[in-house]
Amino acid sequence: MAVSDEWAPRIMAGPDGSAEGICSMVLRQVAEDLGLDVAFGFMPKPRRQAAFRRGEINVVPCASPMWEGVLADVAVYSEPFMMATEMVVVPAGTKGVFRSVRDFAGMRVGTIGGYVYHDGFDEAFEAGMLRREDAYAVTQNLQKLRVGRIDAMIVDDYEAAYWMHKAGWSESDFRVAYVFADPAPITVMLHASLRDFLPQVNASLARMRANGTLRALFAEYGPQKLAAHLTR
């Protein structure tokens, strides 16, 4: 059973409830190469992690070791098949230069429940330097940012671009204020009980990289990355 929280355009529920997006297509190809069937489901990250620990879920199609520390003793990871770059997005008219978390002091920052944030942001939330405003969908945070209910939001570059274009919003209404230092490798996370499948999973991913399948998936589920990321 493969379960994820929704993370467009990497993985998302289609009109009929089935999984769409880059990661779901990657996992379907891996499963086909291994001669296995795969069923997809969705749940928020805290519930998904608890179910994974209990062994009720044995595959997460889009995961990073950087974000799944609480599962370190029960999870193994494939080789990365893409990267995720997190950034802080603010309204276009926001003034100031943002070189570190300290430059966001006092702001209300939109986040996703259960997510871990590096570059000192989690510590700043804990210390009260910033106010963490959890939501369970990036679209909620984008709406709140547009109407001034939060001052900034942390979001992945692919996901920000996808939802802005999907909603018909202009990228010029937003500004990339800060880009996190270390992009996160995106992998297939397997329950440790499936460890023996890792070589086959990695071989399948290597074939997709070599034959252009991965490149085609990235193009199909564009826009790729927030264009403003290049003008920060």
Rosetta blueprint (number, residue, H / E / L):
1 M L
2 A E
3 V E
4 S E
5 D L
6 E L
7 W E
8 A L
9 P L
10 R L
11 I E
12 M E
13 A E
14 G L
15 P L
16 D L
17 G L
18 S L
19 A E
20 E E
21 G L
22 I H
23 C H
24 S H
25 M H
26 V H
27 L H
28 R H
29 Q H
30 V H
31 A H
32 E H
33 D H
34 L H
35 G L
36 L L
37 D L
38 V L
39 A L
40 F E
41 G E
42 F E
43 M L
44 P L
45 K H
46 P H
47 R H
48 R H
49 Q H
50 A H
51 A H
52 F H
53 R H
54 R L
55 G L
56 E L
57 I L
58 N L
59 V E
60 V E
61 P E
62 C E
63 A E
64 S L
65 P L
66 M L
67 W L
68 E L
69 G H
70 V H
71 L H
72 A L
73 D L
74 V L
75 A E
76 V E
77 Y E
78 S L
79 E L
80 P L
81 F L
82 M E
83 M E
84 A E
85 T L
86 E E
87 M E
88 V E
89 V E
90 V E
91 P E
92 A L
93 G L
94 T L
95 K L
96 G L
97 V L
98 F L
99 R L
100 S L
101 V H
102 R H
103 D H
104 F H
105 A L
106 G L
107 M L
108 R E
109 V E
110 G E
111 T E
112 I E
113 G L
114 G L
115 Y L
116 V L
117 Y L
118 H L
119 D L
120 G L
121 F H
122 D H
123 E H
124 A H
125 F H
126 E H
127 A H
128 G L
129 M L
130 L L
131 R E
132 R E
133 E E
134 D E
135 A E
136 Y L
137 A L
138 V H
139 T H
140 Q H
141 N H
142 L H
143 Q H
144 K H
145 L H
146 R H
147 V L
148 G L
149 R L
150 I L
151 D L
152 A E
153 M E
154 I E
155 V E
156 D E
157 D H
158 Y H
159 E H
160 A H
161 A H
162 Y H
163 W H
164 M H
165 H H
166 K H
167 A H
168 G L
169 W L
170 S L
171 E H
172 S H
173 D H
174 F E
175 R E
176 V E
177 A E
178 Y E
179 V E
180 F L
181 A L
182 D L
183 P L
184 A E
185 P E
186 I E
187 T E
188 V E
189 M E
190 L E
191 H E
192 A H
193 S H
194 L H
195 R H
196 D H
197 F H
198 L H
199 P H
200 Q H
201 V H
202 N H
203 A H
204 S H
205 L H
206 A H
207 R H
208 M H
209 R H
210 A H
211 N L
212 G L
213 T H
214 L H
215 R H
216 A H
217 L H
218 F H
219 A H
220 E H
221 Y L
222 G L
223 P L
224 Q L
225 K L
226 L L
227 A H
228 A H
229 H H
230 L H
231 T H
232 R L
